[in-house]
Amino acid sequence: MISVDRDGLLSWSDRQVRCALGRGGVRHAKQEGDGATPAGRFPLRRVFYRPDRLEAPRTRLPVLPLFPDDAWCDDPDYPLYNTKVVLPYPARSERMWREDGLYDLVVVLGYNDAPVVPGAGSAIFLHVAAPDYAPTEGCVAVALEDLRDLLRDARAGSVIEID
């Protein structure tokens, strides 16, 4: 079990590391654009990584490389809301191939995906934190080495609990 508390600590096994959370705090009633990290238990779905910057992480989760035209649809009015899309895409979407390194290694959390509810929030990831641990737009973010360590321990069925 991976757990995150509102004080910005992420724990698993015998480890506890600092993490950044959404600028809107942690909420049970998350909505698109509120900047909040959703509270609850969510499976770790799959991992994406920037192959031009990193080697594939060691993990038992599904791993896929990112490509420069990968994005995530965050427009609740489109049928592919809260899924990976390819640019150019006709709706609002977040580019996954970022220059700032925050998505060099990113884990898709199973939030609002079974089923997808338009407007309930999208693109909720566990990803690399900014150097100053600045708040995210709703994700959980940790140092790159901490994320690599966590992924070595993760497996199919791993969940994150955000409280």
CORHU-V324052 format. One record per residue. N is the residue number from 1. RES is the residue in one letter. D_LAST is the distance of its C-alpha to the last C-alpha in Angstrom with 1 decimal. Layout:
# CORHU-V324052
n->(N/N)
res->(RES/RES)
d_last->(D_LAST/D_LAST)
This chain:
# CORHU-V324052
n->(1/2/3/4/5/6/7/8/9/10/11/12/13/14/15/16/17/18/19/20/21/22/23/24/25/26/27/28/29/30/31/32/33/34/35/36/37/38/39/40/41/42/43/44/45/46/47/48/49/50/51/52/53/54/55/56/57/58/59/60/61/62/63/64/65/66/67/68/69/70/71/72/73/74/75/76/77/78/79/80/81/82/83/84/85/86/87/88/89/90/91/92/93/94/95/96/97/98/99/100/101/102/103/104/105/106/107/108/109/110/111/112/113/114/115/116/117/118/119/120/121/122/123/124/125/126/127/128/129/130/131/132/133/134/135/136/137/138/139/140/141/142/143/144/145/146/147/148/149/150/151/152/153/154/155/156/157/158/159/160/161/162/163)
res->(M/I/S/V/D/R/D/G/L/L/S/W/S/D/R/Q/V/R/C/A/L/G/R/G/G/V/R/H/A/K/Q/E/G/D/G/A/T/P/A/G/R/F/P/L/R/R/V/F/Y/R/P/D/R/L/E/A/P/R/T/R/L/P/V/L/P/L/F/P/D/D/A/W/C/D/D/P/D/Y/P/L/Y/N/T/K/V/V/L/P/Y/P/A/R/S/E/R/M/W/R/E/D/G/L/Y/D/L/V/V/V/L/G/Y/N/D/A/P/V/V/P/G/A/G/S/A/I/F/L/H/V/A/A/P/D/Y/A/P/T/E/G/C/V/A/V/A/L/E/D/L/R/D/L/L/R/D/A/R/A/G/S/V/I/E/I/D)
d_last->(12.9/11.1/7.7/6.2/5.3/6.4/9.7/10.4/10.6/10.6/12.0/14.2/17.4/18.6/17.4/15.1/15.6/14.9/13.2/13.6/11.2/12.7/15.3/14.0/10.6/7.3/8.7/9.0/12.7/13.1/16.8/19.1/19.8/17.2/15.9/12.2/9.6/8.6/5.3/6.4/8.7/11.4/14.6/16.2/19.3/21.7/22.6/24.9/26.8/29.6/32.7/34.7/32.5/30.9/31.9/29.8/27.0/27.4/24.9/25.2/23.4/25.7/26.7/28.6/30.3/29.7/32.9/33.8/33.8/30.3/27.9/25.0/25.9/23.8/26.4/25.4/29.1/29.9/29.9/28.1/25.1/22.1/24.4/26.3/29.7/32.8/34.2/36.1/34.1/35.2/31.8/29.3/27.5/25.7/27.9/26.4/29.3/28.4/30.5/27.8/26.6/22.9/23.4/25.8/23.3/20.6/18.5/18.1/14.9/15.6/14.1/16.7/19.4/20.4/21.8/21.5/21.3/23.1/21.3/17.8/17.0/18.4/18.6/15.0/15.6/14.9/17.9/20.0/19.1/21.8/23.8/22.4/18.7/19.2/16.4/16.3/17.0/13.5/13.3/11.9/15.0/16.5/20.1/22.4/23.4/19.8/19.2/22.6/21.8/18.6/20.7/23.4/21.1/19.6/21.5/21.8/19.1/16.5/12.9/9.8/6.4/3.8/0.0)
